[in-house]
């Protein structure tokens, strides 16, 4: 476990808490036709000003403010 913590620190990886808002979650599900887990990722990214994510999930391409890279 110590090796994992060391690697995360060396790579400057930050682990963020989920953003919790039922209204924002519902809005993301409905507006972008997302599954709840994808909507949770999207609203958390928005809350933390994350505009680019690495994913192969095509559903995230429906979110206009979120850029995806494979």
mmCIF file as Biopython writes it, N, C-alpha, C and O atoms, coordinates in Angstrom:
data_model
#
loop_
_atom_site.group_PDB
_atom_site.id
_atom_site.type_symbol
_atom_site.label_atom_id
_atom_site.label_alt_id
_atom_site.label_comp_id
_atom_site.label_asym_id
_atom_site.label_entity_id
_atom_site.label_seq_id
_atom_site.pdbx_PDB_ins_code
_atom_site.Cartn_x
_atom_site.Cartn_y
_atom_site.Cartn_z
_atom_site.occupancy
_atom_site.B_iso_or_equiv
_atom_site.auth_seq_id
_atom_site.auth_asym_id
_atom_site.pdbx_PDB_model_num
ATOM 1   N N  . UNK A ? 1  ? 0.822   -1.185 0.000   1.0 0.0 1  A 1 
ATOM 2   C CA . UNK A ? 1  ? 0.000   0.000  0.000   1.0 0.0 1  A 1 
ATOM 3   C C  . UNK A ? 1  ? 0.871   1.256  0.000   1.0 0.0 1  A 1 
ATOM 4   O O  . UNK A ? 1  ? 0.529   2.255  -0.633  1.0 0.0 1  A 1 
ATOM 5   N N  . UNK A ? 2  ? 1.970   1.202  0.695   1.0 0.0 2  A 1 
ATOM 6   C CA . UNK A ? 2  ? 2.886   2.350  0.743   1.0 0.0 2  A 1 
ATOM 7   C C  . UNK A ? 2  ? 3.408   2.680  -0.651  1.0 0.0 2  A 1 
ATOM 8   O O  . UNK A ? 2  ? 3.578   3.852  -0.986  1.0 0.0 2  A 1 
ATOM 9   N N  . UNK A ? 3  ? 3.664   1.652  -1.470  1.0 0.0 3  A 1 
ATOM 10  C CA . UNK A ? 3  ? 4.136   1.881  -2.838  1.0 0.0 3  A 1 
ATOM 11  C C  . UNK A ? 3  ? 3.094   2.634  -3.664  1.0 0.0 3  A 1 
ATOM 12  O O  . UNK A ? 3  ? 3.441   3.493  -4.474  1.0 0.0 3  A 1 
ATOM 13  N N  . UNK A ? 4  ? 1.843   2.317  -3.461  1.0 0.0 4  A 1 
ATOM 14  C CA . UNK A ? 4  ? 0.768   3.000  -4.190  1.0 0.0 4  A 1 
ATOM 15  C C  . UNK A ? 4  ? 0.716   4.468  -3.786  1.0 0.0 4  A 1 
ATOM 16  O O  . UNK A ? 4  ? 0.604   5.344  -4.644  1.0 0.0 4  A 1 
ATOM 17  N N  . UNK A ? 5  ? 0.794   4.738  -2.503  1.0 0.0 5  A 1 
ATOM 18  C CA . UNK A ? 5  ? 0.782   6.123  -2.026  1.0 0.0 5  A 1 
ATOM 19  C C  . UNK A ? 5  ? 1.975   6.900  -2.574  1.0 0.0 5  A 1 
ATOM 20  O O  . UNK A ? 5  ? 1.847   8.062  -2.959  1.0 0.0 5  A 1 
ATOM 21  N N  . UNK A ? 6  ? 3.127   6.251  -2.605  1.0 0.0 6  A 1 
ATOM 22  C CA . UNK A ? 6  ? 4.331   6.896  -3.126  1.0 0.0 6  A 1 
ATOM 23  C C  . UNK A ? 6  ? 4.173   7.209  -4.611  1.0 0.0 6  A 1 
ATOM 24  O O  . UNK A ? 6  ? 4.527   8.301  -5.055  1.0 0.0 6  A 1 
ATOM 25  N N  . UNK A ? 7  ? 3.644   6.259  -5.380  1.0 0.0 7  A 1 
ATOM 26  C CA . UNK A ? 7  ? 3.441   6.471  -6.811  1.0 0.0 7  A 1 
ATOM 27  C C  . UNK A ? 7  ? 2.455   7.615  -7.061  1.0 0.0 7  A 1 
ATOM 28  O O  . UNK A ? 7  ? 2.704   8.473  -7.907  1.0 0.0 7  A 1 
ATOM 29  N N  . UNK A ? 8  ? 1.354   7.629  -6.339  1.0 0.0 8  A 1 
ATOM 30  C CA . UNK A ? 8  ? 0.374   8.705  -6.492  1.0 0.0 8  A 1 
ATOM 31  C C  . UNK A ? 8  ? 0.991   10.062 -6.168  1.0 0.0 8  A 1 
ATOM 32  O O  . UNK A ? 8  ? 0.709   11.056 -6.838  1.0 0.0 8  A 1 
ATOM 33  N N  . UNK A ? 9  ? 1.816   10.096 -5.161  1.0 0.0 9  A 1 
ATOM 34  C CA . UNK A ? 9  ? 2.478   11.348 -4.793  1.0 0.0 9  A 1 
ATOM 35  C C  . UNK A ? 9  ? 3.476   11.779 -5.870  1.0 0.0 9  A 1 
ATOM 36  O O  . UNK A ? 9  ? 3.535   12.957 -6.222  1.0 0.0 9  A 1 
ATOM 37  N N  . UNK A ? 10 ? 4.252   10.839 -6.390  1.0 0.0 10 A 1 
ATOM 38  C CA . UNK A ? 10 ? 5.235   11.153 -7.433  1.0 0.0 10 A 1 
ATOM 39  C C  . UNK A ? 10 ? 4.560   11.664 -8.701  1.0 0.0 10 A 1 
ATOM 40  O O  . UNK A ? 10 ? 5.090   12.546 -9.378  1.0 0.0 10 A 1 
ATOM 41  N N  . UNK A ? 11 ? 3.398   11.115 -9.022  1.0 0.0 11 A 1 
ATOM 42  C CA . UNK A ? 11 ? 2.674   11.520 -10.229 1.0 0.0 11 A 1 
ATOM 43  C C  . UNK A ? 11 ? 1.768   12.724 -9.984  1.0 0.0 11 A 1 
ATOM 44  O O  . UNK A ? 11 ? 1.090   13.195 -10.898 1.0 0.0 11 A 1 
ATOM 45  N N  . UNK A ? 12 ? 1.759   13.213 -8.763  1.0 0.0 12 A 1 
ATOM 46  C CA . UNK A ? 12 ? 0.922   14.347 -8.365  1.0 0.0 12 A 1 
ATOM 47  C C  . UNK A ? 12 ? -0.564  14.070 -8.636  1.0 0.0 12 A 1 
ATOM 48  O O  . UNK A ? 12 ? -1.292  14.932 -9.127  1.0 0.0 12 A 1 
ATOM 49  N N  . UNK A ? 13 ? -0.991  12.851 -8.304  1.0 0.0 13 A 1 
ATOM 50  C CA . UNK A ? 13 ? -2.388  12.447 -8.472  1.0 0.0 13 A 1 
ATOM 51  C C  . UNK A ? 13 ? -3.179  12.897 -7.250  1.0 0.0 13 A 1 
ATOM 52  O O  . UNK A ? 13 ? -2.777  12.664 -6.110  1.0 0.0 13 A 1 
ATOM 53  N N  . UNK A ? 14 ? -4.298  13.537 -7.509  1.0 0.0 14 A 1 
ATOM 54  C CA . UNK A ? 14 ? -5.177  13.964 -6.425  1.0 0.0 14 A 1 
ATOM 55  C C  . UNK A ? 14 ? -6.475  13.157 -6.497  1.0 0.0 14 A 1 
ATOM 56  O O  . UNK A ? 14 ? -7.075  13.024 -7.564  1.0 0.0 14 A 1 
ATOM 57  N N  . UNK A ? 15 ? -6.887  12.634 -5.380  1.0 0.0 15 A 1 
ATOM 58  C CA . UNK A ? 15 ? -8.142  11.893 -5.308  1.0 0.0 15 A 1 
ATOM 59  C C  . UNK A ? 15 ? -9.191  12.837 -4.736  1.0 0.0 15 A 1 
ATOM 60  O O  . UNK A ? 15 ? -9.073  13.321 -3.610  1.0 0.0 15 A 1 
ATOM 61  N N  . UNK A ? 16 ? -10.210 13.085 -5.533  1.0 0.0 16 A 1 
ATOM 62  C CA . UNK A ? 16 ? -11.238 14.053 -5.172  1.0 0.0 16 A 1 
ATOM 63  C C  . UNK A ? 16 ? -12.486 13.362 -4.636  1.0 0.0 16 A 1 
ATOM 64  O O  . UNK A ? 16 ? -12.798 12.232 -5.014  1.0 0.0 16 A 1 
ATOM 65  N N  . UNK A ? 17 ? -13.185 14.050 -3.762  1.0 0.0 17 A 1 
ATOM 66  C CA . UNK A ? 17 ? -14.452 13.532 -3.254  1.0 0.0 17 A 1 
ATOM 67  C C  . UNK A ? 17 ? -15.544 13.783 -4.284  1.0 0.0 17 A 1 
ATOM 68  O O  . UNK A ? 17 ? -15.516 14.774 -5.014  1.0 0.0 17 A 1 
ATOM 69  N N  . UNK A ? 18 ? -16.502 12.872 -4.328  1.0 0.0 18 A 1 
ATOM 70  C CA . UNK A ? 18 ? -17.657 13.062 -5.205  1.0 0.0 18 A 1 
ATOM 71  C C  . UNK A ? 18 ? -18.417 14.310 -4.792  1.0 0.0 18 A 1 
ATOM 72  O O  . UNK A ? 18 ? -18.559 14.615 -3.608  1.0 0.0 18 A 1 
ATOM 73  N N  . UNK A ? 19 ? -18.895 15.012 -5.786  1.0 0.0 19 A 1 
ATOM 74  C CA . UNK A ? 19 ? -19.780 16.149 -5.551  1.0 0.0 19 A 1 
ATOM 75  C C  . UNK A ? 19 ? -21.181 15.582 -5.367  1.0 0.0 19 A 1 
ATOM 76  O O  . UNK A ? 19 ? -21.644 14.791 -6.189  1.0 0.0 19 A 1 
ATOM 77  N N  . UNK A ? 20 ? -21.853 15.978 -4.301  1.0 0.0 20 A 1 
ATOM 78  C CA . UNK A ? 20 ? -23.164 15.428 -3.973  1.0 0.0 20 A 1 
ATOM 79  C C  . UNK A ? 20 ? -24.259 16.472 -4.154  1.0 0.0 20 A 1 
ATOM 80  O O  . UNK A ? 20 ? -24.370 17.414 -3.370  1.0 0.0 20 A 1 
ATOM 81  N N  . UNK A ? 21 ? -25.061 16.296 -5.190  1.0 0.0 21 A 1 
ATOM 82  C CA . UNK A ? 21 ? -26.231 17.151 -5.399  1.0 0.0 21 A 1 
ATOM 83  C C  . UNK A ? 21 ? -27.257 16.347 -6.186  1.0 0.0 21 A 1 
ATOM 84  O O  . UNK A ? 21 ? -27.047 16.030 -7.356  1.0 0.0 21 A 1 
ATOM 85  N N  . UNK A ? 22 ? -28.352 16.026 -5.540  1.0 0.0 22 A 1 
ATOM 86  C CA . UNK A ? 22 ? -29.395 15.241 -6.200  1.0 0.0 22 A 1 
ATOM 87  C C  . UNK A ? 22 ? -29.956 15.992 -7.401  1.0 0.0 22 A 1 
ATOM 88  O O  . UNK A ? 22 ? -30.235 15.388 -8.437  1.0 0.0 22 A 1 
ATOM 89  N N  . UNK A ? 23 ? -30.123 17.296 -7.267  1.0 0.0 23 A 1 
ATOM 90  C CA . UNK A ? 23 ? -30.667 18.088 -8.379  1.0 0.0 23 A 1 
ATOM 91  C C  . UNK A ? 23 ? -29.723 18.101 -9.577  1.0 0.0 23 A 1 
ATOM 92  O O  . UNK A ? 23 ? -30.161 17.913 -10.712 1.0 0.0 23 A 1 
ATOM 93  N N  . UNK A ? 24 ? -28.431 18.320 -9.334  1.0 0.0 24 A 1 
ATOM 94  C CA . UNK A ? 24 ? -27.457 18.317 -10.432 1.0 0.0 24 A 1 
ATOM 95  C C  . UNK A ? 24 ? -27.339 16.932 -11.057 1.0 0.0 24 A 1 
ATOM 96  O O  . UNK A ? 24 ? -27.198 16.806 -12.274 1.0 0.0 24 A 1 
ATOM 97  N N  . UNK A ? 25 ? -27.397 15.897 -10.230 1.0 0.0 25 A 1 
ATOM 98  C CA . UNK A ? 25 ? -27.328 14.531 -10.735 1.0 0.0 25 A 1 
ATOM 99  C C  . UNK A ? 25 ? -28.519 14.238 -11.642 1.0 0.0 25 A 1 
ATOM 100 O O  . UNK A ? 25 ? -28.353 13.721 -12.747 1.0 0.0 25 A 1 
ATOM 101 N N  . UNK A ? 26 ? -29.699 14.564 -11.180 1.0 0.0 26 A 1 
ATOM 102 C CA . UNK A ? 26 ? -30.912 14.349 -11.971 1.0 0.0 26 A 1 
ATOM 103 C C  . UNK A ? 26 ? -30.842 15.127 -13.286 1.0 0.0 26 A 1 
ATOM 104 O O  . UNK A ? 26 ? -31.209 14.607 -14.340 1.0 0.0 26 A 1 
ATOM 105 N N  . UNK A ? 27 ? -30.375 16.362 -13.218 1.0 0.0 27 A 1 
ATOM 106 C CA . UNK A ? 27 ? -30.263 17.197 -14.415 1.0 0.0 27 A 1 
ATOM 107 C C  . UNK A ? 27 ? -29.290 16.589 -15.431 1.0 0.0 27 A 1 
ATOM 108 O O  . UNK A ? 27 ? -29.575 16.572 -16.629 1.0 0.0 27 A 1 
ATOM 109 N N  . UNK A ? 28 ? -28.155 16.095 -14.963 1.0 0.0 28 A 1 
ATOM 110 C CA . UNK A ? 28 ? -27.174 15.479 -15.868 1.0 0.0 28 A 1 
ATOM 111 C C  . UNK A ? 28 ? -27.728 14.200 -16.492 1.0 0.0 28 A 1 
ATOM 112 O O  . UNK A ? 28 ? -27.511 13.942 -17.676 1.0 0.0 28 A 1 
ATOM 113 N N  . UNK A ? 29 ? -28.435 13.408 -15.705 1.0 0.0 29 A 1 
ATOM 114 C CA . UNK A ? 29 ? -29.040 12.176 -16.226 1.0 0.0 29 A 1 
ATOM 115 C C  . UNK A ? 29 ? -30.029 12.510 -17.339 1.0 0.0 29 A 1 
ATOM 116 O O  . UNK A ? 29 ? -30.023 11.878 -18.395 1.0 0.0 29 A 1 
ATOM 117 N N  . UNK A ? 30 ? -30.865 13.492 -17.099 1.0 0.0 30 A 1 
ATOM 118 C CA . UNK A ? 30 ? -31.911 13.830 -18.067 1.0 0.0 30 A 1 
ATOM 119 C C  . UNK A ? 30 ? -31.369 14.597 -19.277 1.0 0.0 30 A 1 
ATOM 120 O O  . UNK A ? 30 ? -31.713 14.278 -20.415 1.0 0.0 30 A 1 
ATOM 121 N N  . UNK A ? 31 ? -30.533 15.597 -19.041 1.0 0.0 31 A 1 
ATOM 122 C CA . UNK A ? 31 ? -30.055 16.442 -20.137 1.0 0.0 31 A 1 
ATOM 123 C C  . UNK A ? 31 ? -29.092 15.735 -21.084 1.0 0.0 31 A 1 
ATOM 124 O O  . UNK A ? 31 ? -29.101 15.978 -22.290 1.0 0.0 31 A 1 
ATOM 125 N N  . UNK A ? 32 ? -28.257 14.852 -20.523 1.0 0.0 32 A 1 
ATOM 126 C CA . UNK A ? 32 ? -27.224 14.209 -21.341 1.0 0.0 32 A 1 
ATOM 127 C C  . UNK A ? 32 ? -27.462 12.715 -21.534 1.0 0.0 32 A 1 
ATOM 128 O O  . UNK A ? 32 ? -26.615 12.011 -22.083 1.0 0.0 32 A 1 
ATOM 129 N N  . UNK A ? 33 ? -28.629 12.231 -21.076 1.0 0.0 33 A 1 
ATOM 130 C CA . UNK A ? 33 ? -28.999 10.821 -21.225 1.0 0.0 33 A 1 
ATOM 131 C C  . UNK A ? 33 ? -27.890 9.895  -20.695 1.0 0.0 33 A 1 
ATOM 132 O O  . UNK A ? 33 ? -27.413 9.006  -21.400 1.0 0.0 33 A 1 
ATOM 133 N N  . UNK A ? 34 ? -27.499 10.126 -19.442 1.0 0.0 34 A 1 
ATOM 134 C CA . UNK A ? 34 ? -26.421 9.365  -18.821 1.0 0.0 34 A 1 
ATOM 135 C C  . UNK A ? 34 ? -26.960 8.383  -17.792 1.0 0.0 34 A 1 
ATOM 136 O O  . UNK A ? 34 ? -28.014 8.602  -17.195 1.0 0.0 34 A 1 
ATOM 137 N N  . UNK A ? 35 ? -26.228 7.310  -17.596 1.0 0.0 35 A 1 
ATOM 138 C CA . UNK A ? 35 ? -26.495 6.427  -16.468 1.0 0.0 35 A 1 
ATOM 139 C C  . UNK A ? 35 ? -26.095 7.171  -15.193 1.0 0.0 35 A 1 
ATOM 140 O O  . UNK A ? 35 ? -25.261 8.075  -15.244 1.0 0.0 35 A 1 
ATOM 141 N N  . UNK A ? 36 ? -26.674 6.805  -14.060 1.0 0.0 36 A 1 
ATOM 142 C CA . UNK A ? 36 ? -26.367 7.532  -12.826 1.0 0.0 36 A 1 
ATOM 143 C C  . UNK A ? 36 ? -24.874 7.602  -12.485 1.0 0.0 36 A 1 
ATOM 144 O O  . UNK A ? 36 ? -24.396 8.644  -12.039 1.0 0.0 36 A 1 
ATOM 145 N N  . UNK A ? 37 ? -24.143 6.520  -12.686 1.0 0.0 37 A 1 
ATOM 146 C CA . UNK A ? 37 ? -22.711 6.557  -12.364 1.0 0.0 37 A 1 
ATOM 147 C C  . UNK A ? 37 ? -21.956 7.521  -13.274 1.0 0.0 37 A 1 
ATOM 148 O O  . UNK A ? 37 ? -21.068 8.237  -12.811 1.0 0.0 37 A 1 
ATOM 149 N N  . UNK A ? 38 ? -22.294 7.549  -14.547 1.0 0.0 38 A 1 
ATOM 150 C CA . UNK A ? 38 ? -21.654 8.488  -15.472 1.0 0.0 38 A 1 
ATOM 151 C C  . UNK A ? 38 ? -22.038 9.925  -15.133 1.0 0.0 38 A 1 
ATOM 152 O O  . UNK A ? 38 ? -21.207 10.829 -15.211 1.0 0.0 38 A 1 
ATOM 153 N N  . UNK A ? 39 ? -23.278 10.129 -14.765 1.0 0.0 39 A 1 
ATOM 154 C CA . UNK A ? 39 ? -23.727 11.464 -14.374 1.0 0.0 39 A 1 
ATOM 155 C C  . UNK A ? 39 ? -22.985 11.933 -13.123 1.0 0.0 39 A 1 
ATOM 156 O O  . UNK A ? 39 ? -22.639 13.108 -13.006 1.0 0.0 39 A 1 
ATOM 157 N N  . UNK A ? 40 ? -22.746 11.018 -12.196 1.0 0.0 40 A 1 
ATOM 158 C CA . UNK A ? 40 ? -22.000 11.368 -10.981 1.0 0.0 40 A 1 
ATOM 159 C C  . UNK A ? 40 ? -20.581 11.806 -11.325 1.0 0.0 40 A 1 
ATOM 160 O O  . UNK A ? 40 ? -20.074 12.779 -10.768 1.0 0.0 40 A 1 
ATOM 161 N N  . UNK A ? 41 ? -19.947 11.091 -12.237 1.0 0.0 41 A 1 
ATOM 162 C CA . UNK A ? 41 ? -18.604 11.475 -12.684 1.0 0.0 41 A 1 
ATOM 163 C C  . UNK A ? 41 ? -18.647 12.856 -13.332 1.0 0.0 41 A 1 
ATOM 164 O O  . UNK A ? 41 ? -17.794 13.701 -13.060 1.0 0.0 41 A 1 
ATOM 165 N N  . UNK A ? 42 ? -19.633 13.082 -14.180 1.0 0.0 42 A 1 
ATOM 166 C CA . UNK A ? 42 ? -19.743 14.355 -14.895 1.0 0.0 42 A 1 
ATOM 167 C C  . UNK A ? 42 ? -19.932 15.533 -13.940 1.0 0.0 42 A 1 
ATOM 168 O O  . UNK A ? 42 ? -19.251 16.550 -14.073 1.0 0.0 42 A 1 
ATOM 169 N N  . UNK A ? 43 ? -20.844 15.406 -12.984 1.0 0.0 43 A 1 
ATOM 170 C CA . UNK A ? 43 ? -21.078 16.544 -12.090 1.0 0.0 43 A 1 
ATOM 171 C C  . UNK A ? 43 ? -19.898 16.760 -11.142 1.0 0.0 43 A 1 
ATOM 172 O O  . UNK A ? 43 ? -19.629 17.891 -10.735 1.0 0.0 43 A 1 
ATOM 173 N N  . UNK A ? 44 ? -19.203 15.695 -10.792 1.0 0.0 44 A 1 
ATOM 174 C CA . UNK A ? 44 ? -18.005 15.844 -9.964  1.0 0.0 44 A 1 
ATOM 175 C C  . UNK A ? 44 ? -16.915 16.565 -10.741 1.0 0.0 44 A 1 
ATOM 176 O O  . UNK A ? 44 ? -16.237 17.438 -10.198 1.0 0.0 44 A 1 
ATOM 177 N N  . UNK A ? 45 ? -16.743 16.207 -12.006 1.0 0.0 45 A 1 
ATOM 178 C CA . UNK A ? 45 ? -15.766 16.907 -12.850 1.0 0.0 45 A 1 
ATOM 179 C C  . UNK A ? 45 ? -16.115 18.383 -12.951 1.0 0.0 45 A 1 
ATOM 180 O O  . UNK A ? 45 ? -15.247 19.245 -12.810 1.0 0.0 45 A 1 
ATOM 181 N N  . UNK A ? 46 ? -17.372 18.668 -13.194 1.0 0.0 46 A 1 
ATOM 182 C CA . UNK A ? 46 ? -17.797 20.069 -13.335 1.0 0.0 46 A 1 
ATOM 183 C C  . UNK A ? 46 ? -17.546 20.843 -12.044 1.0 0.0 46 A 1 
ATOM 184 O O  . UNK A ? 46 ? -17.054 21.971 -12.076 1.0 0.0 46 A 1 
ATOM 185 N N  . UNK A ? 47 ? -17.879 20.245 -10.928 1.0 0.0 47 A 1 
ATOM 186 C CA . UNK A ? 47 ? -17.703 20.895 -9.628  1.0 0.0 47 A 1 
ATOM 187 C C  . UNK A ? 47 ? -16.231 21.223 -9.357  1.0 0.0 47 A 1 
ATOM 188 O O  . UNK A ? 47 ? -15.923 22.250 -8.752  1.0 0.0 47 A 1 
ATOM 189 N N  . UNK A ? 48 ? -15.327 20.349 -9.804  1.0 0.0 48 A 1 
ATOM 190 C CA . UNK A ? 48 ? -13.891 20.529 -9.566  1.0 0.0 48 A 1 
ATOM 191 C C  . UNK A ? 48 ? -13.179 21.189 -10.752 1.0 0.0 48 A 1 
ATOM 192 O O  . UNK A ? 48 ? -11.949 21.194 -10.813 1.0 0.0 48 A 1 
ATOM 193 N N  . UNK A ? 49 ? -13.948 21.742 -11.692 1.0 0.0 49 A 1 
ATOM 194 C CA . UNK A ? 49 ? -13.388 22.422 -12.873 1.0 0.0 49 A 1 
ATOM 195 C C  . UNK A ? 49 ? -12.491 21.522 -13.718 1.0 0.0 49 A 1 
ATOM 196 O O  . UNK A ? 49 ? -11.491 21.973 -14.276 1.0 0.0 49 A 1 
ATOM 197 N N  . UNK A ? 50 ? -12.858 20.254 -13.805 1.0 0.0 50 A 1 
ATOM 198 C CA . UNK A ? 50 ? -12.144 19.313 -14.673 1.0 0.0 50 A 1 
ATOM 199 C C  . UNK A ? 50 ? -12.848 19.330 -16.021 1.0 0.0 50 A 1 
ATOM 200 O O  . UNK A ? 50 ? -14.050 19.076 -16.099 1.0 0.0 50 A 1 
ATOM 201 N N  . UNK A ? 51 ? -12.110 19.626 -17.076 1.0 0.0 51 A 1 
ATOM 202 C CA . UNK A ? 51 ? -12.718 19.766 -18.400 1.0 0.0 51 A 1 
ATOM 203 C C  . UNK A ? 51 ? -12.302 18.665 -19.367 1.0 0.0 51 A 1 
ATOM 204 O O  . UNK A ? 51 ? -12.848 18.576 -20.467 1.0 0.0 51 A 1 
ATOM 205 N N  . UNK A ? 52 ? -11.346 17.827 -18.979 1.0 0.0 52 A 1 
ATOM 206 C CA . UNK A ? 52 ? -10.875 16.748 -19.850 1.0 0.0 52 A 1 
ATOM 207 C C  . UNK A ? 52 ? -10.725 15.477 -19.027 1.0 0.0 52 A 1 
ATOM 208 O O  . UNK A ? 52 ? -10.149 15.489 -17.939 1.0 0.0 52 A 1 
ATOM 209 N N  . UNK A ? 53 ? -11.259 14.368 -19.570 1.0 0.0 53 A 1 
ATOM 210 C CA . UNK A ? 53 ? -11.092 13.075 -18.909 1.0 0.0 53 A 1 
ATOM 211 C C  . UNK A ? 53 ? -10.636 12.040 -19.929 1.0 0.0 53 A 1 
ATOM 212 O O  . UNK A ? 53 ? -10.908 12.165 -21.123 1.0 0.0 53 A 1 
ATOM 213 N N  . UNK A ? 54 ? -9.946  11.025 -19.447 1.0 0.0 54 A 1 
ATOM 214 C CA . UNK A ? 54 ? -9.535  9.905  -20.289 1.0 0.0 54 A 1 
ATOM 215 C C  . UNK A ? 54 ? -10.565 8.795  -20.115 1.0 0.0 54 A 1 
ATOM 216 O O  . UNK A ? 54 ? -10.748 8.269  -19.018 1.0 0.0 54 A 1 
ATOM 217 N N  . UNK A ? 55 ? -11.231 8.448  -21.205 1.0 0.0 55 A 1 
ATOM 218 C CA . UNK A ? 55 ? -12.263 7.408  -21.154 1.0 0.0 55 A 1 
ATOM 219 C C  . UNK A ? 55 ? -12.535 6.875  -22.550 1.0 0.0 55 A 1 
ATOM 220 O O  . UNK A ? 55 ? -12.334 7.572  -23.545 1.0 0.0 55 A 1 
ATOM 221 N N  . UNK A ? 56 ? -12.985 5.658  -22.612 1.0 0.0 56 A 1 
ATOM 222 C CA . UNK A ? 56 ? -13.442 5.080  -23.874 1.0 0.0 56 A 1 
ATOM 223 C C  . UNK A ? 56 ? -14.970 5.094  -23.949 1.0 0.0 56 A 1 
ATOM 224 O O  . UNK A ? 56 ? -15.548 4.646  -24.939 1.0 0.0 56 A 1 
ATOM 225 N N  . UNK A ? 57 ? -15.610 5.599  -22.922 1.0 0.0 57 A 1 
ATOM 226 C CA . UNK A ? 57 ? -17.070 5.644  -22.842 1.0 0.0 57 A 1 
ATOM 227 C C  . UNK A ? 57 ? -17.599 6.774  -23.732 1.0 0.0 57 A 1 
ATOM 228 O O  . UNK A ? 57 ? -17.389 7.952  -23.444 1.0 0.0 57 A 1 
ATOM 229 N N  . UNK A ? 58 ? -18.270 6.407  -24.792 1.0 0.0 58 A 1 
ATOM 230 C CA . UNK A ? 58 ? -18.786 7.372  -25.774 1.0 0.0 58 A 1 
ATOM 231 C C  . UNK A ? 58 ? -19.860 8.291  -25.188 1.0 0.0 58 A 1 
ATOM 232 O O  . UNK A ? 58 ? -20.094 9.376  -25.721 1.0 0.0 58 A 1 
ATOM 233 N N  . UNK A ? 59 ? -20.510 7.881  -24.111 1.0 0.0 59 A 1 
ATOM 234 C CA . UNK A ? 59 ? -21.584 8.686  -23.523 1.0 0.0 59 A 1 
ATOM 235 C C  . UNK A ? 59 ? -21.099 10.062 -23.073 1.0 0.0 59 A 1 
ATOM 236 O O  . UNK A ? 59 ? -21.860 11.029 -23.104 1.0 0.0 59 A 1 
ATOM 237 N N  . UNK A ? 60 ? -19.847 10.152 -22.659 1.0 0.0 60 A 1 
ATOM 238 C CA . UNK A ? 60 ? -19.323 11.429 -22.181 1.0 0.0 60 A 1 
ATOM 239 C C  . UNK A ? 60 ? -19.181 12.455 -23.298 1.0 0.0 60 A 1 
ATOM 240 O O  . UNK A ? 60 ? -19.052 13.648 -23.023 1.0 0.0 60 A 1 
ATOM 241 N N  . UNK A ? 61 ? -19.202 12.017 -24.541 1.0 0.0 61 A 1 
ATOM 242 C CA . UNK A ? 61 ? -19.111 12.945 -25.673 1.0 0.0 61 A 1 
ATOM 243 C C  . UNK A ? 61 ? -20.371 13.795 -25.805 1.0 0.0 61 A 1 
ATOM 244 O O  . UNK A ? 61 ? -20.365 14.798 -26.519 1.0 0.0 61 A 1 
ATOM 245 N N  . UNK A ? 62 ? -21.443 13.412 -25.131 1.0 0.0 62 A 1 
ATOM 246 C CA . UNK A ? 62 ? -22.686 14.192 -25.162 1.0 0.0 62 A 1 
ATOM 247 C C  . UNK A ? 62 ? -22.645 15.393 -24.216 1.0 0.0 62 A 1 
ATOM 248 O O  . UNK A ? 62 ? -23.553 16.224 -24.226 1.0 0.0 62 A 1 
ATOM 249 N N  . UNK A ? 63 ? -21.615 15.483 -23.416 1.0 0.0 63 A 1 
ATOM 250 C CA . UNK A ? 63 ? -21.502 16.573 -22.451 1.0 0.0 63 A 1 
ATOM 251 C C  . UNK A ? 63 ? -20.653 17.671 -23.086 1.0 0.0 63 A 1 
ATOM 252 O O  . UNK A ? 63 ? -19.452 17.482 -23.279 1.0 0.0 63 A 1 
ATOM 253 N N  . UNK A ? 64 ? -21.250 18.808 -23.411 1.0 0.0 64 A 1 
ATOM 254 C CA . UNK A ? 64 ? -20.545 19.827 -24.194 1.0 0.0 64 A 1 
ATOM 255 C C  . UNK A ? 64 ? -19.332 20.446 -23.509 1.0 0.0 64 A 1 
ATOM 256 O O  . UNK A ? 64 ? -18.404 20.880 -24.192 1.0 0.0 64 A 1 
ATOM 257 N N  . UNK A ? 65 ? -19.314 20.497 -22.207 1.0 0.0 65 A 1 
ATOM 258 C CA . UNK A ? 65 ? -18.203 21.134 -21.503 1.0 0.0 65 A 1 
ATOM 259 C C  . UNK A ? 65 ? -17.118 20.154 -21.077 1.0 0.0 65 A 1 
ATOM 260 O O  . UNK A ? 65 ? -16.158 20.548 -20.415 1.0 0.0 65 A 1 
ATOM 261 N N  . UNK A ? 66 ? -17.257 18.869 -21.451 1.0 0.0 66 A 1 
ATOM 262 C CA . UNK A ? 66 ? -16.292 17.854 -21.041 1.0 0.0 66 A 1 
ATOM 263 C C  . UNK A ? 66 ? -15.639 17.236 -22.268 1.0 0.0 66 A 1 
ATOM 264 O O  . UNK A ? 66 ? -16.315 16.630 -23.100 1.0 0.0 66 A 1 
ATOM 265 N N  . UNK A ? 67 ? -14.334 17.389 -22.379 1.0 0.0 67 A 1 
ATOM 266 C CA . UNK A ? 67 ? -13.580 16.818 -23.492 1.0 0.0 67 A 1 
ATOM 267 C C  . UNK A ? 67 ? -13.098 15.428 -23.083 1.0 0.0 67 A 1 
ATOM 268 O O  . UNK A ? 67 ? -12.666 15.220 -21.949 1.0 0.0 67 A 1 
ATOM 269 N N  . UNK A ? 68 ? -13.177 14.480 -24.016 1.0 0.0 68 A 1 
ATOM 270 C CA . UNK A ? 68 ? -12.711 13.125 -23.731 1.0 0.0 68 A 1 
ATOM 271 C C  . UNK A ? 68 ? -11.505 12.801 -24.597 1.0 0.0 68 A 1 
ATOM 272 O O  . UNK A ? 68 ? -11.426 13.203 -25.758 1.0 0.0 68 A 1 
ATOM 273 N N  . UNK A ? 69 ? -10.570 12.067 -24.010 1.0 0.0 69 A 1 
ATOM 274 C CA . UNK A ? 69 ? -9.429  11.556 -24.759 1.0 0.0 69 A 1 
ATOM 275 C C  . UNK A ? 69 ? -9.321  10.063 -24.473 1.0 0.0 69 A 1 
ATOM 276 O O  . UNK A ? 69 ? -9.533  9.626  -23.341 1.0 0.0 69 A 1 
ATOM 277 N N  . UNK A ? 70 ? -8.992  9.286  -25.494 1.0 0.0 70 A 1 
ATOM 278 C CA . UNK A ? 70 ? -8.887  7.834  -25.262 1.0 0.0 70 A 1 
ATOM 279 C C  . UNK A ? 70 ? -7.618  7.460  -24.521 1.0 0.0 70 A 1 
ATOM 280 O O  . UNK A ? 70 ? -7.385  6.281  -24.253 1.0 0.0 70 A 1 
#
